[in-house]
């Protein structure tokens, strides 16, 4: 006899709750090119990620929940997903902040291109920083850590049980302070060297007023910035790894793990 597979209401509700948590997270993860995809493609991406967690789906037993209970569960799952998504997004935004800090002093802030994440005009260095951070995110296997985090959260914090508290906001704020700290520290070596270049050009201008140093300032500072960024590039994976470790710890604390 042909098989007649059936899907219980409890399993369907579990799938929808898990998908709500995953969708809330990916709404705040600034992965390059994700926002430029068509809506059906983004939905398929979220559904595929949810199906990968199929072994951890909860099964809602008992009577059919009422509309108020169901909305409460959906709100709790959206809050849990947003908390995880913001924690992950902070990891990538640290590199974007560093590029914004040093972009204008280095002369790259005067040229703009289309940001693949927001589809808005952004500095060239900012877009490069986002792409590099996104590639490192996948190259270091941090996407698997996100999947593992969701799988553990479904066991420790079942769908519909995520508690909203002031400590959750405090944890996100503390992680956000790390974003500014890491971003400034990444940009500080380049900015300091650019200040020294400005001082050197100013002294040369004082020694000989006939020197046309303005035409040399921009290419010199852009070249210096590229050289220094190339020298400190091997440190980026270690910085990303350390910051992502803080982000995973914060996400686990937010989910009560």
Secondary structure, 3 states (H helix, E strand, C coil): CCCCCCCCHHHHHHHHHHHHHHHHHHCCCCCCCCCCCCHHHHHHHHHHHHHHCHHHCCCCCCCCCCHHHHHHHHHHHHHHHHHHHHHHHHHHHHHHHHHHHHHHHHCHHHCEEECCCCCCEEEHHHHHHHHHHHHHHHHCCHHHHHHHHHHHHHHHCCCCCCCCCHHHHHHHHHHHHHHHHHHHHHHHHHHHHHHHHHHHHHHHHHHCCCCCCHHHHHHHHHHHHHHHHHHHHHHHHHHHHHHHHHHHHHHHHHCCC
